[in-house]
Amino acid sequence: MAVLTISRMFGTGARELGESIAQRLGYSFFDHELIQMVAEQAKVSAEWVANMEQTAGGRFQKFLATLVPRNLMEMIQNAEYGERDEEIYADMLNRVIGKIAAEGDAIILGRGGQYILKDHPDTCHALMVADLDYRINYTRQRFELTRKQALLAVAMEDKRRVNLYRKLGKVDYDQADHYHITLNMRLTPLKTAGDMLCAMLAEDRS
């Protein structure tokens, strides 16, 4: 019942790698699926959740009043959380990611899985990094963009990543000691990275 979380800089091939490993091992793969699960639990549209994940600041409060079920909102407002947007959102992610991990045989891409599941048994945490030039070139090829478009996409995703981790109260998400393995994708072919991570997961299951 092993679980793999993959944290990454955008443009390192993380989704491609995660999907490949999931197919090889028969695991469930969660990326945008996490947005859908949060949306279903909260009874709002997945597009709305995705938009809010990319938005920082006060607009989040009105969203949360709809996102969080009434009984949970009342519990949070009467507890130590108060009405702090980021902690409410973190609570929602904890619930969804915790449920996925409990069922096991899953690969979770991003969204703070390395923090939420840091003490969860049979879990491996991987970080994928690369220099900016590699990430731009990968994004160009993967999505058939111009260099200017790829540069903009990388910059926007980097900003989104900072905003999401800010909501989780984290700033050290690229610190190596949060992970079992850090992969420099300029130096590590995707297939090699996949072989290494599959071997780690197999070891955790034994």
Accessible surface in RSA format (square Angstrom, percent):
REM  Atomic radii and reference values for relative SASA: ProtOr
REM  Chains: A
REM  Algorithm: Lee & Richards
REM  Probe-radius: 1.40
REM  Slices: 20
REM RES _ NUM      All-atoms   Total-Side   Main-Chain    Non-polar    All polar
REM                ABS   REL    ABS   REL    ABS   REL    ABS   REL    ABS   REL
RES MET A   1   117.54  60.9  99.76  66.0  17.79  42.3  75.34  64.1  42.21  55.9
RES ALA A   2     0.22   0.2   0.15   0.2   0.07   0.2   0.15   0.2   0.07   0.2
RES VAL A   3     0.00   0.0   0.00   0.0   0.00   0.0   0.00   0.0   0.00   0.0
RES LEU A   4     0.32   0.2   0.32   0.2   0.00   0.0   0.32   0.2   0.00   0.0
RES THR A   5     1.69   1.2   1.69   1.7   0.00   0.0   1.69   2.3   0.00   0.0
RES ILE A   6     0.78   0.4   0.00   0.0   0.78   1.9   0.06   0.0   0.71   1.9
RES SER A   7     1.77   1.5   1.21   1.6   0.56   1.3   0.65   1.4   1.12   1.6
RES ARG A   8    35.44  14.9  34.02  17.3   1.42   3.4   2.84   3.9  32.60  19.8
RES MET A   9    46.09  23.9  46.09  30.5   0.00   0.0  45.21  38.4   0.88   1.2
RES PHE A  10    44.60  22.3  43.04  26.7   1.56   4.1  43.89  26.6   0.71   2.0
RES GLY A  11     6.74   8.3   0.00   N/A   6.74   8.3   2.08   5.7   4.65  10.4
RES THR A  12     0.64   0.5   0.00   0.0   0.64   1.5   0.00   0.0   0.64   1.0
RES GLY A  13     4.39   5.4   0.00   N/A   4.39   5.4   2.65   7.3   1.74   3.9
RES ALA A  14     4.76   4.4   1.39   2.1   3.37   7.7   1.39   2.0   3.37   8.9
RES ARG A  15    74.98  31.5  71.65  36.5   3.33   7.9  36.39  49.7  38.59  23.4
RES GLU A  16    60.35  34.6  56.93  43.1   3.42   8.1  17.49  33.8  42.86  35.0
RES LEU A  17     3.55   2.0   2.51   1.8   1.04   2.6   3.55   2.5   0.00   0.0
RES GLY A  18     0.00   0.0   0.00   N/A   0.00   0.0   0.00   0.0   0.00   0.0
RES GLU A  19    67.65  38.8  61.83  46.8   5.82  13.9  26.71  51.7  40.94  33.4
RES SER A  20    50.47  42.6  42.62  56.9   7.85  18.1  25.53  54.4  24.94  34.9
RES ILE A  21     0.00   0.0   0.00   0.0   0.00   0.0   0.00   0.0   0.00   0.0
RES ALA A  22     7.94   7.3   6.49  10.0   1.45   3.3   6.73   9.5   1.21   3.2
RES GLN A  23   157.62  88.1 130.08  95.1  27.54  65.6  46.76  99.5 110.86  84.1
RES ARG A  24   122.98  51.6  85.20  43.4  37.78  89.9  46.36  63.4  76.63  46.4
RES LEU A  25    66.03  36.8  39.08  28.0  26.95  67.8  44.46  31.2  21.57  58.1
RES GLY A  26    67.56  83.3   0.00   N/A  67.56  83.3  36.41  99.9  31.15  69.8
RES TYR A  27    19.98   9.3   4.61   2.6  15.37  40.0   5.04   3.8  14.94  18.4
RES SER A  28    59.93  50.6  51.77  69.1   8.16  18.8  18.12  38.6  41.81  58.6
RES PHE A  29    27.34  13.7  14.10   8.7  13.24  34.5  14.10   8.5  13.24  37.9
RES PHE A  30    34.18  17.1  34.18  21.2   0.00   0.0  34.18  20.7   0.00   0.0
RES ASP A  31     5.49   3.8   5.49   5.5   0.00   0.0   0.00   0.0   5.49   5.5
RES HIS A  32   111.57  61.0 107.66  74.8   3.91  10.0  81.14  83.6  30.43  35.4
RES GLU A  33    68.25  39.2  64.67  48.9   3.58   8.5  41.15  79.6  27.10  22.1
RES LEU A  34     0.26   0.1   0.08   0.1   0.18   0.5   0.26   0.2   0.00   0.0
RES ILE A  35    11.62   6.6  11.18   8.3   0.44   1.1  11.62   8.4   0.00   0.0
RES GLN A  36    78.41  43.8  78.22  57.2   0.19   0.5  33.47  71.2  44.95  34.1
RES MET A  37    51.86  26.9  47.32  31.3   4.54  10.8  46.06  39.2   5.80   7.7
RES VAL A  38     2.65   1.7   2.65   2.4   0.00   0.0   2.65   2.3   0.00   0.0
RES ALA A  39     0.41   0.4   0.36   0.6   0.06   0.1   0.36   0.5   0.06   0.2
RES GLU A  40   111.01  63.7  91.85  69.5  19.16  45.6  41.22  79.7  69.79  57.0
RES GLN A  41    66.24  37.0  49.70  36.3  16.54  39.4  35.75  76.1  30.49  23.1
RES ALA A  42     6.89   6.3   0.00   0.0   6.89  15.7   0.65   0.9   6.24  16.5
RES LYS A  43   179.89  87.8 147.29  90.4  32.60  77.6 116.98 105.3  62.91  67.0
RES VAL A  44    22.24  14.6   1.47   1.3  20.76  50.0  11.84  10.3  10.40  28.2
RES SER A  45    56.81  48.0  42.41  56.6  14.40  33.2  43.87  93.4  12.94  18.1
RES ALA A  46    23.42  21.5  19.21  29.6   4.21   9.6  19.44  27.4   3.98  10.5
RES GLU A  47   132.25  75.9 123.58  93.5   8.67  20.6  71.41 138.1  60.84  49.7
RES TRP A  48    96.44  38.7  90.89  44.0   5.55  13.0  85.04  45.3  11.40  18.5
RES VAL A  49     0.67   0.4   0.67   0.6   0.00   0.0   0.67   0.6   0.00   0.0
RES ALA A  50    28.10  25.8  27.20  42.0   0.90   2.0  27.68  39.0   0.42   1.1
RES ASN A  51    67.36  46.4  63.66  61.5   3.70   8.9  18.90  45.5  48.45  46.8
RES MET A  52     7.12   3.7   7.12   4.7   0.00   0.0   6.76   5.7   0.36   0.5
RES GLU A  53     4.62   2.7   4.55   3.4   0.07   0.2   0.98   1.9   3.64   3.0
RES GLN A  54    93.36  52.2  76.33  55.8  17.03  40.5  13.09  27.9  80.27  60.9
RES THR A  55    23.72  16.9  20.59  20.9   3.13   7.5  16.59  22.3   7.13  10.8
RES ALA A  56    47.48  43.7  24.57  37.9  22.91  52.1  24.81  34.9  22.67  60.1
RES GLY A  57    41.10  50.7   0.00   N/A  41.10  50.7  36.86 101.1   4.24   9.5
RES GLY A  58    66.00  81.4   0.00   N/A  66.00  81.4  41.35 113.5  24.65  55.2
RES ARG A  59   151.48  63.6 135.28  69.0  16.20  38.6  75.75 103.5  75.74  45.9
RES PHE A  60     3.59   1.8   3.34   2.1   0.25   0.7   3.40   2.1   0.20   0.6
RES GLN A  61    63.39  35.4  63.24  46.2   0.14   0.3  46.66  99.3  16.73  12.7
RES LYS A  62   170.31  83.1 162.38  99.6   7.93  18.9 111.09 100.0  59.23  63.1
RES PHE A  63     2.85   1.4   2.17   1.3   0.67   1.8   2.37   1.4   0.48   1.4
RES LEU A  64     0.00   0.0   0.00   0.0   0.00   0.0   0.00   0.0   0.00   0.0
RES ALA A  65    65.76  60.5  44.01  67.9  21.75  49.5  44.73  63.0  21.03  55.7
RES THR A  66    69.95  49.7  54.53  55.3  15.42  36.7  37.41  50.3  32.54  49.2
RES LEU A  67     0.05   0.0   0.00   0.0   0.05   0.1   0.00   0.0   0.05   0.1
RES VAL A  68     3.23   2.1   0.00   0.0   3.23   7.8   0.00   0.0   3.23   8.8
RES PRO A  69    49.69  36.2  37.98  34.6  11.71  42.6  49.69  41.0   0.00   0.0
RES ARG A  70   190.64  80.0 177.63  90.5  13.01  31.0  62.09  84.9 128.55  77.9
RES ASN A  71   113.20  78.1 103.29  99.8   9.90  23.8  39.36  94.7  73.83  71.4
RES LEU A  72    13.20   7.3  10.02   7.2   3.17   8.0  13.20   9.3   0.00   0.0
RES MET A  73    18.89   9.8  18.89  12.5   0.00   0.0  18.67  15.9   0.22   0.3
RES GLU A  74    90.48  51.9  89.52  67.7   0.96   2.3  31.98  61.9  58.50  47.8
RES MET A  75    98.75  51.1  89.39  59.2   9.36  22.3  56.53  48.1  42.22  55.9
RES ILE A  76     0.36   0.2   0.13   0.1   0.24   0.6   0.36   0.3   0.00   0.0
RES GLN A  77    77.19  43.2  56.24  41.1  20.95  49.9  11.02  23.5  66.17  50.2
RES ASN A  78   131.51  90.7  94.08  90.9  37.43  90.1  30.87  74.3 100.64  97.3
RES ALA A  79    46.47  42.7  23.49  36.2  22.98  52.3  34.06  48.0  12.41  32.9
RES GLU A  80   153.03  87.9 113.22  85.7  39.81  94.8  71.88 139.0  81.15  66.3
RES TYR A  81    61.43  28.7  60.13  34.2   1.30   3.4  24.55  18.4  36.88  45.5
RES GLY A  82    27.42  33.8   0.00   N/A  27.42  33.8  27.37  75.1   0.05   0.1
RES GLU A  83   101.95  58.5  89.51  67.7  12.44  29.6  25.37  49.1  76.59  62.5
RES ARG A  84   145.05  60.9 139.31  71.0   5.74  13.7  51.14  69.9  93.91  56.9
RES ASP A  85    19.53  13.7  17.28  17.2   2.25   5.3   3.94   9.3  15.59  15.6
RES GLU A  86    45.53  26.1  45.53  34.4   0.00   0.0  13.07  25.3  32.46  26.5
RES GLU A  87    49.70  28.5  47.45  35.9   2.25   5.4  23.36  45.2  26.34  21.5
RES ILE A  88     0.14   0.1   0.14   0.1   0.00   0.0   0.14   0.1   0.00   0.0
RES TYR A  89     1.71   0.8   1.71   1.0   0.00   0.0   1.23   0.9   0.48   0.6
RES ALA A  90    18.28  16.8  18.28  28.2   0.00   0.0  18.28  25.7   0.00   0.0
RES ASP A  91    22.71  15.9  18.79  18.7   3.92   9.3   3.55   8.4  19.16  19.1
RES MET A  92     0.15   0.1   0.15   0.1   0.00   0.0   0.15   0.1   0.00   0.0
RES LEU A  93     0.30   0.2   0.30   0.2   0.00   0.0   0.30   0.2   0.00   0.0
RES ASN A  94    65.63  45.3  59.98  58.0   5.65  13.6  18.50  44.5  47.13  45.6
RES ARG A  95   108.93  45.7  92.25  47.0  16.68  39.7  35.34  48.3  73.59  44.6
RES VAL A  96     4.95   3.3   2.93   2.7   2.02   4.9   4.95   4.3   0.00   0.0
RES ILE A  97     0.00   0.0   0.00   0.0   0.00   0.0   0.00   0.0   0.00   0.0
RES GLY A  98    27.21  33.6   0.00   N/A  27.21  33.6  22.38  61.4   4.83  10.8
RES LYS A  99   128.79  62.8 120.49  73.9   8.30  19.8  70.44  63.4  58.35  62.2
RES ILE A 100     4.59   2.6   3.31   2.5   1.28   3.1   4.20   3.0   0.40   1.1
RES ALA A 101     2.43   2.2   0.00   0.0   2.43   5.5   0.00   0.0   2.43   6.4
RES ALA A 102    74.81  68.8  46.73  72.1  28.08  63.9  51.83  73.0  22.99  60.9
RES GLU A 103   112.14  64.4  97.21  73.5  14.93  35.5  44.62  86.3  67.51  55.1
RES GLY A 104     9.13  11.3   0.00   N/A   9.13  11.3   0.00   0.0   9.13  20.5
RES ASP A 105    41.72  29.2  40.19  40.0   1.53   3.6  11.67  27.5  30.04  30.0
RES ALA A 106     1.16   1.1   1.16   1.8   0.00   0.0   1.16   1.6   0.00   0.0
RES ILE A 107     0.00   0.0   0.00   0.0   0.00   0.0   0.00   0.0   0.00   0.0
RES ILE A 108     0.00   0.0   0.00   0.0   0.00   0.0   0.00   0.0   0.00   0.0
RES LEU A 109     0.84   0.5   0.84   0.6   0.00   0.0   0.84   0.6   0.00   0.0
RES GLY A 110     4.49   5.5   0.00   N/A   4.49   5.5   3.17   8.7   1.32   3.0
RES ARG A 111    17.95   7.5  14.97   7.6   2.98   7.1   1.59   2.2  16.36   9.9
RES GLY A 112     0.00   0.0   0.00   N/A   0.00   0.0   0.00   0.0   0.00   0.0
RES GLY A 113     0.66   0.8   0.00   N/A   0.66   0.8   0.20   0.6   0.45   1.0
RES GLN A 114     3.34   1.9   0.39   0.3   2.96   7.0   0.27   0.6   3.07   2.3
RES TYR A 115    22.18  10.4  16.01   9.1   6.18  16.1  16.40  12.3   5.78   7.1
RES ILE A 116    36.64  20.8   9.54   7.1  27.10  65.3  14.64  10.5  22.00  59.7
RES LEU A 117     5.13   2.9   4.22   3.0   0.91   2.3   5.03   3.5   0.10   0.3
RES LYS A 118   136.87  66.8 111.82  68.6  25.04  59.6  78.70  70.8  58.17  62.0
RES ASP A 119   119.67  83.8  89.05  88.6  30.62  72.4  42.70 100.5  76.97  76.8
RES HIS A 120    58.07  31.7  42.92  29.8  15.15  38.7  36.53  37.7  21.53  25.1
RES PRO A 121    93.96  68.5  81.95  74.7  12.01  43.7  93.32  77.0   0.64   4.0
RES ASP A 122    69.22  48.5  57.82  57.5  11.40  27.0   5.24  12.3  63.98  63.8
RES THR A 123     8.67   6.2   0.22   0.2   8.45  20.1   0.22   0.3   8.45  12.8
RES CYS A 124     3.00   2.3   3.00   3.4   0.00   0.0   0.37   0.9   2.63   2.8
RES HIS A 125     8.16   4.5   8.09   5.6   0.08   0.2   6.81   7.0   1.36   1.6
RES ALA A 126     0.01   0.0   0.01   0.0   0.00   0.0   0.01   0.0   0.00   0.0
RES LEU A 127     2.03   1.1   2.03   1.5   0.00   0.0   2.03   1.4   0.00   0.0
RES MET A 128     0.00   0.0   0.00   0.0   0.00   0.0   0.00   0.0   0.00   0.0
RES VAL A 129    28.55  18.8  28.55  25.8   0.00   0.0  28.55  24.8   0.00   0.0
RES ALA A 130     9.59   8.8   0.00   0.0   9.59  21.8   4.20   5.9   5.39  14.3
RES ASP A 131    63.88  44.7  49.35  49.1  14.54  34.4  50.89 119.8  12.99  13.0
RES LEU A 132    88.97  49.6  82.33  58.9   6.64  16.7  82.33  57.8   6.64  17.9
RES ASP A 133    65.11  45.6  61.76  61.5   3.35   7.9  27.04  63.6  38.06  38.0
RES TYR A 134    49.05  22.9  47.94  27.3   1.11   2.9  32.53  24.4  16.52  20.4
RES ARG A 135    16.98   7.1  16.98   8.7   0.00   0.0   0.00   0.0  16.98  10.3
RES ILE A 136     3.28   1.9   3.28   2.4   0.00   0.0   3.28   2.4   0.00   0.0
RES ASN A 137    50.02  34.5  50.02  48.3   0.00   0.0  14.04  33.8  35.97  34.8
RES TYR A 138    36.48  17.0  32.09  18.3   4.39  11.4  34.01  25.6   2.46   3.0
RES THR A 139     0.43   0.3   0.43   0.4   0.00   0.0   0.32   0.4   0.11   0.2
RES ARG A 140    92.90  39.0  89.67  45.7   3.23   7.7   7.15   9.8  85.75  52.0
RES GLN A 141   144.35  80.7 119.97  87.7  24.38  58.0  48.08 102.3  96.26  73.0
RES ARG A 142   105.30  44.2  76.67  39.1  28.62  68.1  19.73  27.0  85.56  51.9
RES PHE A 143   108.44  54.3  88.44  54.8  20.00  52.0  94.12  57.1  14.32  41.0
RES GLU A 144   159.65  91.7 127.29  96.3  32.35  77.0  49.82  96.4 109.82  89.7
RES LEU A 145    53.23  29.6  41.20  29.5  12.02  30.2  43.27  30.4   9.95  26.8
RES THR A 146    76.96  54.7  72.29  73.3   4.67  11.1  73.81  99.1   3.15   4.8
RES ARG A 147   108.84  45.7 105.49  53.8   3.36   8.0  49.64  67.8  59.20  35.9
RES LYS A 148   173.41  84.6 165.34 101.4   8.06  19.2 112.00 100.8  61.40  65.4
RES GLN A 149    93.59  52.3  88.71  64.8   4.89  11.6  29.09  61.9  64.50  48.9
RES ALA A 150     0.00   0.0   0.00   0.0   0.00   0.0   0.00   0.0   0.00   0.0
RES LEU A 151    81.83  45.6  81.83  58.5   0.00   0.0  81.83  57.5   0.00   0.0
RES LEU A 152   109.63  61.1 106.43  76.1   3.20   8.0 109.34  76.8   0.29   0.8
RES ALA A 153    26.10  24.0  20.59  31.8   5.51  12.5  25.79  36.3   0.31   0.8
RES VAL A 154     1.23   0.8   1.23   1.1   0.00   0.0   1.23   1.1   0.00   0.0
RES ALA A 155    54.17  49.8  42.48  65.6  11.69  26.6  48.36  68.1   5.81  15.4
RES MET A 156   113.50  58.8 105.47  69.8   8.03  19.1  92.26  78.4  21.24  28.1
RES GLU A 157    44.93  25.8  43.73  33.1   1.20   2.9   7.76  15.0  37.17  30.3
RES ASP A 158    45.41  31.8  43.55  43.3   1.86   4.4  24.58  57.8  20.83  20.8
RES LYS A 159   142.48  69.5 136.80  83.9   5.69  13.5  84.61  76.2  57.87  61.6
RES ARG A 160    29.98  12.6  28.12  14.3   1.86   4.4  15.42  21.1  14.56   8.8
RES ARG A 161    21.68   9.1  21.63  11.0   0.05   0.1  10.60  14.5  11.08   6.7
RES VAL A 162    77.86  51.2  76.75  69.5   1.11   2.7  76.75  66.7   1.11   3.0
RES ASN A 163    18.16  12.5  18.16  17.5   0.00   0.0   0.00   0.0  18.16  17.6
RES LEU A 164     3.38   1.9   3.38   2.4   0.00   0.0   3.38   2.4   0.00   0.0
RES TYR A 165     4.31   2.0   4.31   2.5   0.00   0.0   3.00   2.3   1.32   1.6
RES ARG A 166    95.96  40.3  86.97  44.3   8.99  21.4  66.54  90.9  29.42  17.8
RES LYS A 167     4.22   2.1   1.88   1.2   2.34   5.6   1.88   1.7   2.34   2.5
RES LEU A 168    24.23  13.5   7.45   5.3  16.77  42.2   9.27   6.5  14.96  40.2
RES GLY A 169    64.00  78.9   0.00   N/A  64.00  78.9  35.39  97.1  28.60  64.1
RES LYS A 170    72.89  35.6  69.15  42.4   3.74   8.9  20.37  18.3  52.52  55.9
RES VAL A 171   140.22  92.3 116.08 105.1  24.13  58.2 117.03 101.7  23.19  62.9
RES ASP A 172    48.21  33.8  40.41  40.2   7.80  18.4  22.45  52.8  25.76  25.7
RES TYR A 173    29.96  14.0  29.95  17.0   0.00   0.0  12.43   9.3  17.52  21.6
RES ASP A 174    58.67  41.1  39.47  39.3  19.19  45.4  25.52  60.1  33.14  33.1
RES GLN A 175    87.70  49.0  78.18  57.1   9.52  22.7  33.05  70.3  54.65  41.4
RES ALA A 176    64.10  58.9  55.27  85.3   8.83  20.1  55.33  77.9   8.77  23.2
RES ASP A 177   112.32  78.7  74.45  74.1  37.87  89.5  48.71 114.6  63.60  63.4
RES HIS A 178    52.89  28.9  38.39  26.7  14.51  37.1  29.73  30.6  23.16  27.0
RES TYR A 179    21.33  10.0   0.13   0.1  21.20  55.2   2.81   2.1  18.52  22.8
RES HIS A 180   107.97  59.0  70.69  49.1  37.29  95.4  52.64  54.3  55.33  64.4
RES ILE A 181    30.82  17.5  24.40  18.2   6.42  15.5  30.82  22.2   0.00   0.0
RES THR A 182    60.99  43.4  34.15  34.6  26.84  64.0  31.81  42.7  29.18  44.1
RES LEU A 183     5.59   3.1   4.58   3.3   1.01   2.5   5.59   3.9   0.00   0.0
RES ASN A 184    58.38  40.3  54.41  52.6   3.97   9.6  16.02  38.5  42.36  40.9
RES MET A 185     5.41   2.8   0.41   0.3   5.00  11.9   0.41   0.4   5.00   6.6
RES ARG A 186   115.05  48.3  90.73  46.3  24.32  57.9  36.16  49.4  78.89  47.8
RES LEU A 187   134.67  75.0 105.09  75.2  29.57  74.3 109.94  77.2  24.72  66.5
RES THR A 188    20.35  14.5  18.32  18.6   2.03   4.8   5.35   7.2  15.00  22.7
RES PRO A 189    87.16  63.5  74.90  68.3  12.26  44.6  86.47  71.4   0.69   4.3
RES LEU A 190    45.91  25.6  38.96  27.9   6.96  17.5  39.20  27.5   6.71  18.1
RES LYS A 191   151.86  74.1 140.39  86.1  11.47  27.3 118.99 107.1  32.87  35.0
RES THR A 192    59.30  42.2  57.84  58.6   1.46   3.5  37.02  49.7  22.28  33.7
RES ALA A 193     0.00   0.0   0.00   0.0   0.00   0.0   0.00   0.0   0.00   0.0
RES GLY A 194     2.22   2.7   0.00   N/A   2.22   2.7   2.22   6.1   0.00   0.0
RES ASP A 195    53.47  37.5  47.45  47.2   6.02  14.2  26.44  62.2  27.03  27.0
RES MET A 196    76.80  39.8  70.01  46.3   6.79  16.2  68.71  58.4   8.09  10.7
RES LEU A 197     0.58   0.3   0.42   0.3   0.16   0.4   0.42   0.3   0.16   0.4
RES CYS A 198    12.14   9.2  10.60  11.8   1.55   3.6  10.62  26.9   1.52   1.6
RES ALA A 199    62.25  57.2  49.55  76.5  12.69  28.9  57.38  80.8   4.87  12.9
RES MET A 200    45.73  23.7  42.09  27.9   3.65   8.7  40.83  34.7   4.91   6.5
RES LEU A 201     0.61   0.3   0.61   0.4   0.00   0.0   0.61   0.4   0.00   0.0
RES ALA A 202    58.42  53.7  48.32  74.6  10.10  23.0  52.38  73.8   6.04  16.0
RES GLU A 203   131.48  75.5 118.06  89.3  13.42  31.9  40.72  78.8  90.76  74.1
RES ASP A 204    47.66  33.4  33.88  33.7  13.79  32.6   6.11  14.4  41.55  41.4
RES ARG A 205   126.54  53.1  91.11  46.4  35.44  84.4  30.91  42.2  95.64  58.0
RES SER A 206   124.33 105.1  55.80  74.5  68.52 157.9  79.08 168.4  45.25  63.4
END  Absolute sums over single chains surface
CHAIN  1 A    10477.1       8564.8       1912.3       5731.6       4745.5
END  Absolute sums over all chains
TOTAL         10477.1       8564.8       1912.3       5731.6       4745.5
